[in-house]
Amino acid sequence: MFDQMDFAMDRISEKRLQDLMEAAVQRFGARCLWNIRPEPTVASMRVVARQLKTYGNLAAWRLGAEIEAELARAA
């Protein structure tokens, strides 16, 4: 399983992943990510996307969908 995640991480631009993570934490950290510690990994990004879509407003939901789309492109 870890090999698959590492392989997917190689295909996702590290800069793009950092940008999405920073946007999620800065814009929606207190509302959506209060109970997790986001890390720049595929597994963590999946959790972040789920949290954004579950606890956030429409803008958070859209960012969560964007994160999921980036992860799907890498798979």
N, CA, C, O and CB atoms as a CASP TS submission, in Angstrom:
PFRMAT TS
TARGET T0000
AUTHOR 0000-0000-0000
METHOD Language model
MODEL 1
PARENT N/A
ATOM      1  N   MET     1       0.818  -1.190   0.000  1.00  0.00           N
ATOM      2  CA  MET     1       0.000   0.000   0.000  1.00  0.00           C
ATOM      3  C   MET     1       0.862   1.255   0.000  1.00  0.00           C
ATOM      4  O   MET     1       0.586   2.189  -0.753  1.00  0.00           O
ATOM      5  CB  MET     1      -0.931  -0.002   1.196  1.00  0.00           C
ATOM      6  N   PHE     2       1.907   1.295   0.833  1.00  0.00           N
ATOM      7  CA  PHE     2       2.754   2.473   0.888  1.00  0.00           C
ATOM      8  C   PHE     2       3.473   2.706  -0.438  1.00  0.00           C
ATOM      9  O   PHE     2       3.695   3.847  -0.841  1.00  0.00           O
ATOM     10  CB  PHE     2       3.765   2.338   2.016  1.00  0.00           C
ATOM     11  N   ASP     3       3.831   1.624  -1.107  1.00  0.00           N
ATOM     12  CA  ASP     3       4.488   1.777  -2.405  1.00  0.00           C
ATOM     13  C   ASP     3       3.571   2.465  -3.399  1.00  0.00           C
ATOM     14  O   ASP     3       4.024   3.302  -4.179  1.00  0.00           O
ATOM     15  CB  ASP     3       4.924   0.417  -2.949  1.00  0.00           C
ATOM     16  N   GLN     4       2.288   2.125  -3.384  1.00  0.00           N
ATOM     17  CA  GLN     4       1.334   2.758  -4.284  1.00  0.00           C
ATOM     18  C   GLN     4       1.192   4.230  -3.963  1.00  0.00           C
ATOM     19  O   GLN     4       1.118   5.054  -4.875  1.00  0.00           O
ATOM     20  CB  GLN     4      -0.022   2.067  -4.204  1.00  0.00           C
ATOM     21  N   MET     5       1.153   4.582  -2.682  1.00  0.00           N
ATOM     22  CA  MET     5       1.011   5.984  -2.298  1.00  0.00           C
ATOM     23  C   MET     5       2.251   6.771  -2.704  1.00  0.00           C
ATOM     24  O   MET     5       2.137   7.887  -3.212  1.00  0.00           O
ATOM     25  CB  MET     5       0.768   6.111  -0.783  1.00  0.00           C
ATOM     26  N   ASP     6       3.440   6.199  -2.484  1.00  0.00           N
ATOM     27  CA  ASP     6       4.668   6.883  -2.870  1.00  0.00           C
ATOM     28  C   ASP     6       4.720   7.070  -4.379  1.00  0.00           C
ATOM     29  O   ASP     6       5.162   8.110  -4.866  1.00  0.00           O
ATOM     30  CB  ASP     6       5.896   6.103  -2.385  1.00  0.00           C
ATOM     31  N   PHE     7       4.271   6.066  -5.115  1.00  0.00           N
ATOM     32  CA  PHE     7       4.270   6.143  -6.569  1.00  0.00           C
ATOM     33  C   PHE     7       3.335   7.252  -7.036  1.00  0.00           C
ATOM     34  O   PHE     7       3.675   8.009  -7.945  1.00  0.00           O
ATOM     35  CB  PHE     7       3.856   4.796  -7.185  1.00  0.00           C
ATOM     36  N   ALA     8       2.163   7.353  -6.419  1.00  0.00           N
ATOM     37  CA  ALA     8       1.222   8.414  -6.773  1.00  0.00           C
ATOM     38  C   ALA     8       1.792   9.776  -6.422  1.00  0.00           C
ATOM     39  O   ALA     8       1.608  10.734  -7.174  1.00  0.00           O
ATOM     40  CB  ALA     8      -0.118   8.204  -6.064  1.00  0.00           C
ATOM     41  N   MET     9       2.480   9.879  -5.293  1.00  0.00           N
ATOM     42  CA  MET     9       3.066  11.153  -4.879  1.00  0.00           C
ATOM     43  C   MET     9       4.072  11.641  -5.913  1.00  0.00           C
ATOM     44  O   MET     9       4.188  12.843  -6.149  1.00  0.00           O
ATOM     45  CB  MET     9       3.739  11.018  -3.504  1.00  0.00           C
ATOM     46  N   ASP    10       4.800  10.714  -6.529  1.00  0.00           N
ATOM     47  CA  ASP    10       5.772  11.107  -7.541  1.00  0.00           C
ATOM     48  C   ASP    10       5.104  11.781  -8.723  1.00  0.00           C
ATOM     49  O   ASP    10       5.690  12.661  -9.353  1.00  0.00           O
ATOM     50  CB  ASP    10       6.559   9.902  -8.011  1.00  0.00           C
ATOM     51  N   ARG    11       3.879  11.374  -9.027  1.00  0.00           N
ATOM     52  CA  ARG    11       3.178  11.925 -10.185  1.00  0.00           C
ATOM     53  C   ARG    11       2.478  13.244  -9.883  1.00  0.00           C
ATOM     54  O   ARG    11       2.179  14.007 -10.802  1.00  0.00           O
ATOM     55  CB  ARG    11       2.173  10.929 -10.692  1.00  0.00           C
ATOM     56  N   ILE    12       2.215  13.519  -8.626  1.00  0.00           N
ATOM     57  CA  ILE    12       1.599  14.790  -8.262  1.00  0.00           C
ATOM     58  C   ILE    12       2.715  15.796  -8.045  1.00  0.00           C
ATOM     59  O   ILE    12       3.680  15.517  -7.333  1.00  0.00           O
ATOM     60  CB  ILE    12       0.699  14.654  -6.985  1.00  0.00           C
ATOM     61  N   SER    13       2.588  16.937  -8.642  1.00  0.00           N
ATOM     62  CA  SER    13       3.564  17.987  -8.428  1.00  0.00           C
ATOM     63  C   SER    13       3.650  18.294  -6.943  1.00  0.00           C
ATOM     64  O   SER    13       2.643  18.606  -6.307  1.00  0.00           O
ATOM     65  CB  SER    13       3.202  19.252  -9.231  1.00  0.00           C
ATOM     66  N   GLU    14       4.839  18.207  -6.400  1.00  0.00           N
ATOM     67  CA  GLU    14       5.015  18.485  -4.982  1.00  0.00           C
ATOM     68  C   GLU    14       4.599  19.918  -4.654  1.00  0.00           C
ATOM     69  O   GLU    14       4.019  20.171  -3.599  1.00  0.00           O
ATOM     70  CB  GLU    14       6.472  18.245  -4.569  1.00  0.00           C
ATOM     71  N   LYS    15       4.890  20.841  -5.541  1.00  0.00           N
ATOM     72  CA  LYS    15       4.501  22.238  -5.343  1.00  0.00           C
ATOM     73  C   LYS    15       2.983  22.370  -5.330  1.00  0.00           C
ATOM     74  O   LYS    15       2.435  23.091  -4.496  1.00  0.00           O
ATOM     75  CB  LYS    15       5.104  23.131  -6.444  1.00  0.00           C
ATOM     76  N   ARG    16       2.303  21.690  -6.235  1.00  0.00           N
ATOM     77  CA  ARG    16       0.837  21.742  -6.304  1.00  0.00           C
ATOM     78  C   ARG    16       0.228  21.185  -5.024  1.00  0.00           C
ATOM     79  O   ARG    16      -0.735  21.744  -4.498  1.00  0.00           O
ATOM     80  CB  ARG    16       0.317  20.956  -7.529  1.00  0.00           C
ATOM     81  N   LEU    17       0.779  20.095  -4.526  1.00  0.00           N
ATOM     82  CA  LEU    17       0.298  19.493  -3.293  1.00  0.00           C
ATOM     83  C   LEU    17       0.476  20.464  -2.131  1.00  0.00           C
ATOM     84  O   LEU    17      -0.431  20.625  -1.315  1.00  0.00           O
ATOM     85  CB  LEU    17       1.033  18.173  -3.012  1.00  0.00           C
ATOM     86  N   GLN    18       1.625  21.106  -2.049  1.00  0.00           N
ATOM     87  CA  GLN    18       1.875  22.080  -0.984  1.00  0.00           C
ATOM     88  C   GLN    18       0.910  23.256  -1.091  1.00  0.00           C
ATOM     89  O   GLN    18       0.396  23.731  -0.078  1.00  0.00           O
ATOM     90  CB  GLN    18       3.329  22.580  -1.040  1.00  0.00           C
ATOM     91  N   ASP    19       0.666  23.723  -2.299  1.00  0.00           N
ATOM     92  CA  ASP    19      -0.253  24.845  -2.497  1.00  0.00           C
ATOM     93  C   ASP    19      -1.675  24.505  -2.033  1.00  0.00           C
ATOM     94  O   ASP    19      -2.322  25.305  -1.358  1.00  0.00           O
ATOM     95  CB  ASP    19      -0.269  25.254  -3.972  1.00  0.00           C
ATOM     96  N   LEU    20      -2.146  23.326  -2.399  1.00  0.00           N
ATOM     97  CA  LEU    20      -3.483  22.900  -1.989  1.00  0.00           C
ATOM     98  C   LEU    20      -3.578  22.733  -0.481  1.00  0.00           C
ATOM     99  O   LEU    20      -4.574  23.116   0.134  1.00  0.00           O
ATOM    100  CB  LEU    20      -3.857  21.597  -2.677  1.00  0.00           C
ATOM    101  N   MET    21      -2.533  22.157   0.112  1.00  0.00           N
ATOM    102  CA  MET    21      -2.517  21.961   1.564  1.00  0.00           C
ATOM    103  C   MET    21      -2.508  23.311   2.286  1.00  0.00           C
ATOM    104  O   MET    21      -3.252  23.505   3.248  1.00  0.00           O
ATOM    105  CB  MET    21      -1.288  21.118   1.984  1.00  0.00           C
ATOM    106  N   GLU    22      -1.682  24.230   1.833  1.00  0.00           N
ATOM    107  CA  GLU    22      -1.620  25.560   2.455  1.00  0.00           C
ATOM    108  C   GLU    22      -2.957  26.284   2.333  1.00  0.00           C
ATOM    109  O   GLU    22      -3.415  26.916   3.285  1.00  0.00           O
ATOM    110  CB  GLU    22      -0.505  26.405   1.811  1.00  0.00           C
ATOM    111  N   ALA    23      -3.576  26.191   1.170  1.00  0.00           N
ATOM    112  CA  ALA    23      -4.876  26.841   0.981  1.00  0.00           C
ATOM    113  C   ALA    23      -5.911  26.255   1.929  1.00  0.00           C
ATOM    114  O   ALA    23      -6.695  26.991   2.528  1.00  0.00           O
ATOM    115  CB  ALA    23      -5.350  26.695  -0.474  1.00  0.00           C
ATOM    116  N   ALA    24      -5.917  24.941   2.066  1.00  0.00           N
ATOM    117  CA  ALA    24      -6.886  24.287   2.952  1.00  0.00           C
ATOM    118  C   ALA    24      -6.676  24.716   4.403  1.00  0.00           C
ATOM    119  O   ALA    24      -7.638  25.036   5.102  1.00  0.00           O
ATOM    120  CB  ALA    24      -6.776  22.757   2.832  1.00  0.00           C
ATOM    121  N   VAL    25      -5.437  24.723   4.851  1.00  0.00           N
ATOM    122  CA  VAL    25      -5.150  25.060   6.245  1.00  0.00           C
ATOM    123  C   VAL    25      -5.421  26.539   6.510  1.00  0.00           C
ATOM    124  O   VAL    25      -6.038  26.882   7.519  1.00  0.00           O
ATOM    125  CB  VAL    25      -3.692  24.717   6.593  1.00  0.00           C
ATOM    126  N   GLN    26      -4.971  27.409   5.623  1.00  0.00           N
ATOM    127  CA  GLN    26      -5.157  28.845   5.833  1.00  0.00           C
ATOM    128  C   GLN    26      -6.621  29.257   5.781  1.00  0.00           C
ATOM    129  O   GLN    26      -7.078  30.045   6.609  1.00  0.00           O
ATOM    130  CB  GLN    26      -4.377  29.623   4.800  1.00  0.00           C
ATOM    131  N   ARG    27      -7.348  28.730   4.818  1.00  0.00           N
ATOM    132  CA  ARG    27      -8.730  29.169   4.623  1.00  0.00           C
ATOM    133  C   ARG    27      -9.733  28.447   5.509  1.00  0.00           C
ATOM    134  O   ARG    27     -10.721  29.042   5.940  1.00  0.00           O
ATOM    135  CB  ARG    27      -9.117  28.981   3.196  1.00  0.00           C
ATOM    136  N   PHE    28      -9.487  27.171   5.784  1.00  0.00           N
ATOM    137  CA  PHE    28     -10.515  26.373   6.451  1.00  0.00           C
ATOM    138  C   PHE    28     -10.012  25.551   7.634  1.00  0.00           C
ATOM    139  O   PHE    28     -10.717  24.664   8.117  1.00  0.00           O
ATOM    140  CB  PHE    28     -11.141  25.460   5.464  1.00  0.00           C
ATOM    141  N   GLY    29      -8.807  25.837   8.100  1.00  0.00           N
ATOM    142  CA  GLY    29      -8.222  25.039   9.175  1.00  0.00           C
ATOM    143  C   GLY    29      -9.075  24.967  10.427  1.00  0.00           C
ATOM    144  O   GLY    29      -9.339  23.881  10.942  1.00  0.00           O
ATOM    145  N   ALA    30      -9.509  26.129  10.923  1.00  0.00           N
ATOM    146  CA  ALA    30     -10.272  26.158  12.172  1.00  0.00           C
ATOM    147  C   ALA    30     -11.637  25.487  12.027  1.00  0.00           C
ATOM    148  O   ALA    30     -12.122  24.862  12.970  1.00  0.00           O
ATOM    149  CB  ALA    30     -10.454  27.595  12.639  1.00  0.00           C
ATOM    150  N   ARG    31     -12.240  25.609  10.886  1.00  0.00           N
ATOM    151  CA  ARG    31     -13.585  25.063  10.687  1.00  0.00           C
ATOM    152  C   ARG    31     -13.571  23.585  10.323  1.00  0.00           C
ATOM    153  O   ARG    31     -14.395  22.814  10.816  1.00  0.00           O
ATOM    154  CB  ARG    31     -14.301  25.839   9.609  1.00  0.00           C
ATOM    155  N   CYS    32     -12.645  23.190   9.467  1.00  0.00           N
ATOM    156  CA  CYS    32     -12.705  21.837   8.893  1.00  0.00           C
ATOM    157  C   CYS    32     -11.594  20.891   9.342  1.00  0.00           C
ATOM    158  O   CYS    32     -11.777  19.674   9.330  1.00  0.00           O
ATOM    159  CB  CYS    32     -12.669  21.936   7.414  1.00  0.00           C
ATOM    160  N   LEU    33     -10.466  21.430   9.732  1.00  0.00           N
ATOM    161  CA  LEU    33      -9.301  20.575   9.989  1.00  0.00           C
ATOM    162  C   LEU    33      -8.878  20.612  11.448  1.00  0.00           C
ATOM    163  O   LEU    33      -7.729  20.307  11.768  1.00  0.00           O
ATOM    164  CB  LEU    33      -8.136  20.995   9.111  1.00  0.00           C
ATOM    165  N   TRP    34      -9.780  20.976  12.322  1.00  0.00           N
ATOM    166  CA  TRP    34      -9.469  21.160  13.733  1.00  0.00           C
ATOM    167  C   TRP    34      -9.042  19.874  14.426  1.00  0.00           C
ATOM    168  O   TRP    34      -8.332  19.933  15.429  1.00  0.00           O
ATOM    169  CB  TRP    34     -10.654  21.734  14.438  1.00  0.00           C
ATOM    170  N   ASN    35      -9.447  18.735  13.931  1.00  0.00           N
ATOM    171  CA  ASN    35      -9.159  17.482  14.629  1.00  0.00           C
ATOM    172  C   ASN    35      -8.118  16.607  13.932  1.00  0.00           C
ATOM    173  O   ASN    35      -7.962  15.437  14.283  1.00  0.00           O
ATOM    174  CB  ASN    35     -10.423  16.703  14.790  1.00  0.00           C
ATOM    175  N   ILE    36      -7.411  17.154  12.958  1.00  0.00           N
ATOM    176  CA  ILE    36      -6.370  16.386  12.272  1.00  0.00           C
ATOM    177  C   ILE    36      -5.116  17.242  12.140  1.00  0.00           C
ATOM    178  O   ILE    36      -5.163  18.461  12.306  1.00  0.00           O
ATOM    179  CB  ILE    36      -6.858  15.910  10.873  1.00  0.00           C
ATOM    180  N   ARG    37      -4.007  16.598  11.843  1.00  0.00           N
ATOM    181  CA  ARG    37      -2.762  17.294  11.573  1.00  0.00           C
ATOM    182  C   ARG    37      -2.384  16.991  10.114  1.00  0.00           C
ATOM    183  O   ARG    37      -1.790  15.951   9.830  1.00  0.00           O
ATOM    184  CB  ARG    37      -1.619  16.855  12.581  1.00  0.00           C
ATOM    185  N   PRO    38      -2.726  17.889   9.205  1.00  0.00           N
ATOM    186  CA  PRO    38      -2.464  17.630   7.785  1.00  0.00           C
ATOM    187  C   PRO    38      -0.971  17.505   7.486  1.00  0.00           C
ATOM    188  O   PRO    38      -0.151  18.264   8.004  1.00  0.00           O
ATOM    189  CB  PRO    38      -3.063  18.741   6.933  1.00  0.00           C
ATOM    190  N   GLU    39      -0.645  16.546   6.654  1.00  0.00           N
ATOM    191  CA  GLU    39       0.718  16.325   6.195  1.00  0.00           C
ATOM    192  C   GLU    39       0.688  16.216   4.675  1.00  0.00           C
ATOM    193  O   GLU    39      -0.339  15.853   4.102  1.00  0.00           O
ATOM    194  CB  GLU    39       1.342  15.042   6.846  1.00  0.00           C
ATOM    195  N   PRO    40       1.789  16.523   4.024  1.00  0.00           N
ATOM    196  CA  PRO    40       1.808  16.461   2.556  1.00  0.00           C
ATOM    197  C   PRO    40       1.998  15.045   2.025  1.00  0.00           C
ATOM    198  O   PRO    40       3.003  14.743   1.382  1.00  0.00           O
ATOM    199  CB  PRO    40       2.908  17.349   2.018  1.00  0.00           C
ATOM    200  N   THR    41       1.024  14.181   2.301  1.00  0.00           N
ATOM    201  CA  THR    41       1.030  12.820   1.776  1.00  0.00           C
ATOM    202  C   THR    41      -0.302  12.558   1.094  1.00  0.00           C
ATOM    203  O   THR    41      -1.276  13.277   1.319  1.00  0.00           O
ATOM    204  CB  THR    41       1.294  11.779   2.905  1.00  0.00           C
ATOM    205  N   VAL    42      -0.342  11.551   0.282  1.00  0.00           N
ATOM    206  CA  VAL    42      -1.581  11.209  -0.417  1.00  0.00           C
ATOM    207  C   VAL    42      -2.670  10.841   0.587  1.00  0.00           C
ATOM    208  O   VAL    42      -3.807  11.300   0.468  1.00  0.00           O
ATOM    209  CB  VAL    42      -1.346  10.044  -1.405  1.00  0.00           C
ATOM    210  N   ALA    43      -2.329  10.022   1.565  1.00  0.00           N
ATOM    211  CA  ALA    43      -3.323   9.602   2.560  1.00  0.00           C
ATOM    212  C   ALA    43      -3.868  10.805   3.324  1.00  0.00           C
ATOM    213  O   ALA    43      -5.076  10.907   3.539  1.00  0.00           O
ATOM    214  CB  ALA    43      -2.708   8.586   3.541  1.00  0.00           C
ATOM    215  N   SER    44      -3.002  11.697   3.728  1.00  0.00           N
ATOM    216  CA  SER    44      -3.441  12.883   4.460  1.00  0.00           C
ATOM    217  C   SER    44      -4.283  13.796   3.588  1.00  0.00           C
ATOM    218  O   SER    44      -5.255  14.384   4.062  1.00  0.00           O
ATOM    219  CB  SER    44      -2.243  13.646   4.998  1.00  0.00           C
ATOM    220  N   MET    45      -3.921  13.919   2.326  1.00  0.00           N
ATOM    221  CA  MET    45      -4.695  14.774   1.424  1.00  0.00           C
ATOM    222  C   MET    45      -6.100  14.220   1.213  1.00  0.00           C
ATOM    223  O   MET    45      -7.050  14.986   1.054  1.00  0.00           O
ATOM    224  CB  MET    45      -3.977  14.916   0.075  1.00  0.00           C
ATOM    225  N   ARG    46      -6.238  12.913   1.211  1.00  0.00           N
ATOM    226  CA  ARG    46      -7.582  12.316   1.104  1.00  0.00           C
ATOM    227  C   ARG    46      -8.426  12.670   2.329  1.00  0.00           C
ATOM    228  O   ARG    46      -9.613  12.970   2.207  1.00  0.00           O
ATOM    229  CB  ARG    46      -7.485  10.773   0.953  1.00  0.00           C
ATOM    230  N   VAL    47      -7.811  12.633   3.496  1.00  0.00           N
ATOM    231  CA  VAL    47      -8.526  13.000   4.723  1.00  0.00           C
ATOM    232  C   VAL    47      -8.888  14.477   4.689  1.00  0.00           C
ATOM    233  O   VAL    47     -10.006  14.847   5.046  1.00  0.00           O
ATOM    234  CB  VAL    47      -7.672  12.683   5.977  1.00  0.00           C
ATOM    235  N   VAL    48      -7.963  15.320   4.267  1.00  0.00           N
ATOM    236  CA  VAL    48      -8.220  16.758   4.177  1.00  0.00           C
ATOM    237  C   VAL    48      -9.398  17.016   3.236  1.00  0.00           C
ATOM    238  O   VAL    48     -10.293  17.794   3.564  1.00  0.00           O
ATOM    239  CB  VAL    48      -6.955  17.514   3.687  1.00  0.00           C
ATOM    240  N   ALA    49      -9.400  16.375   2.081  1.00  0.00           N
ATOM    241  CA  ALA    49     -10.488  16.571   1.122  1.00  0.00           C
ATOM    242  C   ALA    49     -11.828  16.152   1.732  1.00  0.00           C
ATOM    243  O   ALA    49     -12.831  16.846   1.571  1.00  0.00           O
ATOM    244  CB  ALA    49     -10.217  15.773  -0.171  1.00  0.00           C
ATOM    245  N   ARG    50     -11.838  15.022   2.426  1.00  0.00           N
ATOM    246  CA  ARG    50     -13.074  14.552   3.060  1.00  0.00           C
ATOM    247  C   ARG    50     -13.544  15.526   4.140  1.00  0.00           C
ATOM    248  O   ARG    50     -14.734  15.826   4.231  1.00  0.00           O
ATOM    249  CB  ARG    50     -12.867  13.154   3.666  1.00  0.00           C
ATOM    250  N   GLN    51     -12.616  16.015   4.952  1.00  0.00           N
ATOM    251  CA  GLN    51     -12.965  16.963   6.004  1.00  0.00           C
ATOM    252  C   GLN    51     -13.518  18.261   5.420  1.00  0.00           C
ATOM    253  O   GLN    51     -14.498  18.802   5.930  1.00  0.00           O
ATOM    254  CB  GLN    51     -11.747  17.258   6.876  1.00  0.00           C
ATOM    255  N   LEU    52     -12.897  18.758   4.359  1.00  0.00           N
ATOM    256  CA  LEU    52     -13.366  19.985   3.716  1.00  0.00           C
ATOM    257  C   LEU    52     -14.789  19.814   3.202  1.00  0.00           C
ATOM    258  O   LEU    52     -15.629  20.697   3.373  1.00  0.00           O
ATOM    259  CB  LEU    52     -12.430  20.381   2.565  1.00  0.00           C
ATOM    260  N   LYS    53     -15.055  18.677   2.573  1.00  0.00           N
ATOM    261  CA  LYS    53     -16.370  18.447   1.989  1.00  0.00           C
ATOM    262  C   LYS    53     -17.432  18.153   3.051  1.00  0.00           C
ATOM    263  O   LYS    53     -18.618  18.383   2.817  1.00  0.00           O
ATOM    264  CB  LYS    53     -16.300  17.300   0.998  1.00  0.00           C
ATOM    265  N   THR    54     -17.023  17.654   4.195  1.00  0.00           N
ATOM    266  CA  THR    54     -17.965  17.321   5.253  1.00  0.00           C
ATOM    267  C   THR    54     -18.301  18.518   6.137  1.00  0.00           C
ATOM    268  O   THR    54     -19.467  18.755   6.450  1.00  0.00           O
ATOM    269  CB  THR    54     -17.410  16.207   6.099  1.00  0.00           C
ATOM    270  N   TYR    55     -17.281  19.269   6.536  1.00  0.00           N
ATOM    271  CA  TYR    55     -17.473  20.321   7.530  1.00  0.00           C
ATOM    272  C   TYR    55     -17.456  21.740   6.978  1.00  0.00           C
ATOM    273  O   TYR    55     -17.760  22.684   7.707  1.00  0.00           O
ATOM    274  CB  TYR    55     -16.431  20.203   8.562  1.00  0.00           C
ATOM    275  N   GLY    56     -17.112  21.905   5.723  1.00  0.00           N
ATOM    276  CA  GLY    56     -16.959  23.248   5.183  1.00  0.00           C
ATOM    277  C   GLY    56     -18.167  23.771   4.444  1.00  0.00           C
ATOM    278  O   GLY    56     -19.188  23.097   4.310  1.00  0.00           O
ATOM    279  N   ASN    57     -18.019  24.995   3.969  1.00  0.00           N
ATOM    280  CA  ASN    57     -19.044  25.623   3.136  1.00  0.00           C
ATOM    281  C   ASN    57     -18.795  25.240   1.667  1.00  0.00           C
ATOM    282  O   ASN    57     -18.010  24.335   1.380  1.00  0.00           O
ATOM    283  CB  ASN    57     -19.037  27.185   3.318  1.00  0.00           C
ATOM    284  N   LEU    58     -19.457  25.922   0.763  1.00  0.00           N
ATOM    285  CA  LEU    58     -19.322  25.580  -0.652  1.00  0.00           C
ATOM    286  C   LEU    58     -17.886  25.766  -1.154  1.00  0.00           C
ATOM    287  O   LEU    58     -17.387  24.948  -1.927  1.00  0.00           O
ATOM    288  CB  LEU    58     -20.276  26.430  -1.485  1.00  0.00           C
ATOM    289  N   ALA    59     -17.228  26.832  -0.719  1.00  0.00           N
ATOM    290  CA  ALA    59     -15.837  27.068  -1.138  1.00  0.00           C
ATOM    291  C   ALA    59     -14.925  25.949  -0.635  1.00  0.00           C
ATOM    292  O   ALA    59     -14.033  25.506  -1.358  1.00  0.00           O
ATOM    293  CB  ALA    59     -15.337  28.438  -0.616  1.00  0.00           C
ATOM    294  N   ALA    60     -15.141  25.493   0.590  1.00  0.00           N
ATOM    295  CA  ALA    60     -14.359  24.384   1.129  1.00  0.00           C
ATOM    296  C   ALA    60     -14.648  23.097   0.361  1.00  0.00           C
ATOM    297  O   ALA    60     -13.740  22.321   0.063  1.00  0.00           O
ATOM    298  CB  ALA    60     -14.659  24.190   2.623  1.00  0.00           C
ATOM    299  N   TRP    61     -15.916  22.882   0.047  1.00  0.00           N
ATOM    300  CA  TRP    61     -16.281  21.692  -0.724  1.00  0.00           C
ATOM    301  C   TRP    61     -15.574  21.693  -2.077  1.00  0.00           C
ATOM    302  O   TRP    61     -15.079  20.660  -2.527  1.00  0.00           O
ATOM    303  CB  TRP    61     -17.809  21.622  -0.921  1.00  0.00           C
ATOM    304  N   ARG    62     -15.530  22.852  -2.718  1.00  0.00           N
ATOM    305  CA  ARG    62     -14.857  22.947  -4.024  1.00  0.00           C
ATOM    306  C   ARG    62     -13.361  22.671  -3.912  1.00  0.00           C
ATOM    307  O   ARG    62     -12.790  22.004  -4.775  1.00  0.00           O
ATOM    308  CB  ARG    62     -15.081  24.332  -4.635  1.00  0.00           C
ATOM    309  N   LEU    63     -12.725  23.172  -2.867  1.00  0.00           N
ATOM    310  CA  LEU    63     -11.303  22.896  -2.667  1.00  0.00           C
ATOM    311  C   LEU    63     -11.099  21.406  -2.405  1.00  0.00           C
ATOM    312  O   LEU    63     -10.143  20.817  -2.909  1.00  0.00           O
ATOM    313  CB  LEU    63     -10.738  23.738  -1.492  1.00  0.00           C
ATOM    314  N   GLY    64     -11.976  20.798  -1.634  1.00  0.00           N
ATOM    315  CA  GLY    64     -11.896  19.353  -1.411  1.00  0.00           C
ATOM    316  C   GLY    64     -12.039  18.574  -2.712  1.00  0.00           C
ATOM    317  O   GLY    64     -11.322  17.601  -2.943  1.00  0.00           O
ATOM    318  N   ALA    65     -12.959  19.005  -3.551  1.00  0.00           N
ATOM    319  CA  ALA    65     -13.136  18.352  -4.857  1.00  0.00           C
ATOM    320  C   ALA    65     -11.902  18.541  -5.737  1.00  0.00           C
ATOM    321  O   ALA    65     -11.527  17.632  -6.477  1.00  0.00           O
ATOM    322  CB  ALA    65     -14.382  18.909  -5.572  1.00  0.00           C
ATOM    323  N   GLU    66     -11.278  19.698  -5.664  1.00  0.00           N
ATOM    324  CA  GLU    66     -10.061  19.960  -6.439  1.00  0.00           C
ATOM    325  C   GLU    66      -8.918  19.051  -5.968  1.00  0.00           C
ATOM    326  O   GLU    66      -8.160  18.522  -6.782  1.00  0.00           O
ATOM    327  CB  GLU    66      -9.648  21.450  -6.316  1.00  0.00           C
ATOM    328  N   ILE    67      -8.807  18.879  -4.674  1.00  0.00           N
ATOM    329  CA  ILE    67      -7.789  17.973  -4.130  1.00  0.00           C
ATOM    330  C   ILE    67      -8.053  16.550  -4.602  1.00  0.00           C
ATOM    331  O   ILE    67      -7.127  15.857  -5.024  1.00  0.00           O
ATOM    332  CB  ILE    67      -7.770  18.031  -2.583  1.00  0.00           C
ATOM    333  N   GLU    68      -9.298  16.112  -4.535  1.00  0.00           N
ATOM    334  CA  GLU    68      -9.638  14.759  -5.000  1.00  0.00           C
ATOM    335  C   GLU    68      -9.338  14.586  -6.483  1.00  0.00           C
ATOM    336  O   GLU    68      -8.874  13.527  -6.905  1.00  0.00           O
ATOM    337  CB  GLU    68     -11.115  14.459  -4.733  1.00  0.00           C
ATOM    338  N   ALA    69      -9.603  15.625  -7.277  1.00  0.00           N
ATOM    339  CA  ALA    69      -9.318  15.538  -8.711  1.00  0.00           C
ATOM    340  C   ALA    69      -7.818  15.401  -8.966  1.00  0.00           C
ATOM    341  O   ALA    69      -7.404  14.626  -9.828  1.00  0.00           O
ATOM    342  CB  ALA    69      -9.865  16.773  -9.442  1.00  0.00           C
ATOM    343  N   GLU    70      -7.011  16.144  -8.225  1.00  0.00           N
ATOM    344  CA  GLU    70      -5.552  16.033  -8.364  1.00  0.00           C
ATOM    345  C   GLU    70      -5.082  14.626  -7.994  1.00  0.00           C
ATOM    346  O   GLU    70      -4.228  14.052  -8.668  1.00  0.00           O
ATOM    347  CB  GLU    70      -4.840  17.082  -7.477  1.00  0.00           C
ATOM    348  N   LEU    71      -5.640  14.086  -6.931  1.00  0.00           N
ATOM    349  CA  LEU    71      -5.259  12.731  -6.509  1.00  0.00           C
ATOM    350  C   LEU    71      -5.722  11.704  -7.541  1.00  0.00           C
ATOM    351  O   LEU    71      -5.011  10.734  -7.802  1.00  0.00           O
ATOM    352  CB  LEU    71      -5.859  12.401  -5.118  1.00  0.00           C
ATOM    353  N   ALA    72      -6.892  11.900  -8.127  1.00  0.00           N
ATOM    354  CA  ALA    72      -7.385  10.962  -9.140  1.00  0.00           C
ATOM    355  C   ALA    72      -6.518  10.986 -10.395  1.00  0.00           C
ATOM    356  O   ALA    72      -6.285   9.948 -11.015  1.00  0.00           O
ATOM    357  CB  ALA    72      -8.834  11.289  -9.504  1.00  0.00           C
ATOM    358  N   ARG    73      -6.046  12.168 -10.765  1.00  0.00           N
ATOM    359  CA  ARG    73      -5.158  12.268 -11.938  1.00  0.00           C
ATOM    360  C   ARG    73      -3.869  11.503 -11.711  1.00  0.00           C
ATOM    361  O   ARG    73      -3.294  10.952 -12.649  1.00  0.00           O
ATOM    362  CB  ARG    73      -4.841  13.736 -12.256  1.00  0.00           C
ATOM    363  N   ALA    74      -3.417  11.468 -10.471  1.00  0.00           N
ATOM    364  CA  ALA    74      -2.156  10.797 -10.160  1.00  0.00           C
ATOM    365  C   ALA    74      -2.309   9.272 -10.081  1.00  0.00           C
ATOM    366  O   ALA    74      -1.329   8.538 -10.206  1.00  0.00           O
ATOM    367  CB  ALA    74      -1.604  11.325  -8.846  1.00  0.00           C
ATOM    368  N   ALA    75      -3.531   8.811  -9.877  1.00  0.00           N
ATOM    369  CA  ALA    75      -3.736   7.368  -9.694  1.00  0.00           C
ATOM    370  C   ALA    75      -3.642   6.601 -10.985  1.00  0.00           C
ATOM    371  O   ALA    75      -3.793   5.379 -10.991  1.00  0.00           O
ATOM    372  CB  ALA    75      -5.072   7.107  -9.061  1.00  0.00           C
TER
END
